[in-house]
Amino acid sequence: MAFLVFPAPAAAQIEGGIFRTERTAVLIFVILFSAVILTYTRWAKQGKKLFIRKIAGLDAVEEAVGRATEMGKPVLFIPGISEIDEIETIAGVSILGRVARITAQYETPLIVPVRYPMILAAGQEVVEQAYTEMGKKDAYNQDIVRYVAGEQFAFTATVNGIMMRDKPAANIYMGAFFAESLLLAETGNAAGSIQIAGTARPEQLPFFVAACDYTLMGEELYAASSYLSHEPLLLGGLKGQDFIKVLIVAVIAVGSILFSFGVGENFKQIFGAGQ
């Protein structure tokens, strides 16, 4: 009888030790990034004033709600048309909480049409929490956040109908928008509303810029929650990211100059370029 004999596996050998020295630059970057965010967060908690560039569209939110209050008209807020797992939708819902606090304070009607059930649940919770924090729990109505339609253009048609019937004094679009962006913005413009938009979709920005009074572009949408709330954790993260971006740009600039003069080999080795 023949027997198959399998050779015993060789002992695993660790090549180059237990530490990957070519990843040293990554380790340093992670430590530096964490240290910067923790430092800025600590400063924010201590009450130090952290500079944040003015964003005109966010500064206009309270003005728009105030105008709606004076006119006795509602504020329309649309947190995009994507699902809750999209980062733009999360940013939009976060801004909704701040807007709801202002409308609760001024006792201004708020209308929030949504496209998906999960956003309906999240939006209702955020708005209810905002009204509770402002001591206006009795003024909260579950129908403030309402499900209108699950299909893109059915949703758009329904919201356009709300704009033309209720004539909101302010329309705020914050989140992910697609082909319906111009339809919504043009209808709101025709209804005479102040319009503030924000999206990270570059292909939709021209439509909002053309038809809205204020437009948040790209990362301004993500910075909005920190800008409006001034929460130390959010401010620390925002300032830390800005610091690291400046540092990365500076490193790229230094590397470009060194390589232009043919003396960038040591620089290349430090950052593991070409590994």
HELIX and SHEET records of a PDB file:
HELIX    1   1 THR A   21  ARG A   23  5                                   3    
HELIX    2   2 THR A   24  LYS A   45  1                                  22    
HELIX    3   3 ALA A   56  MET A   71  1                                  16    
HELIX    4   4 ILE A   87  TYR A  106  1                                  20    
HELIX    5   5 PRO A  117  GLU A  133  1                                  17    
HELIX    6   6 LYS A  137  ALA A  139  5                                   3    
HELIX    7   7 GLN A  142  ILE A  144  5                                   3    
HELIX    8   8 GLN A  152  ASP A  166  1                                  15    
HELIX    9   9 SER A  181  ALA A  190  1                                  10    
HELIX   10  10 LEU A  205  ALA A  211  1                                   7    
HELIX   11  11 GLU A  219  SER A  229  1                                  11    
HELIX   12  12 PRO A  232  SER A  260  1                                  29    
HELIX   13  13 GLU A  265  ILE A  270  1                                   6    
SHEET    1   A 6 VAL A 145  TYR A 147  0                                        
SHEET    2   A 6 LEU A 110  VAL A 114  1                                        
SHEET    3   A 6 VAL A  75  ILE A  78  1                                        
SHEET    4   A 6 ALA A 170  MET A 174  1                                        
SHEET    5   A 6 ILE A 194  THR A 199  1                                        
SHEET    6   A 6 TYR A 214  MET A 217  1                                        
END                                                                             
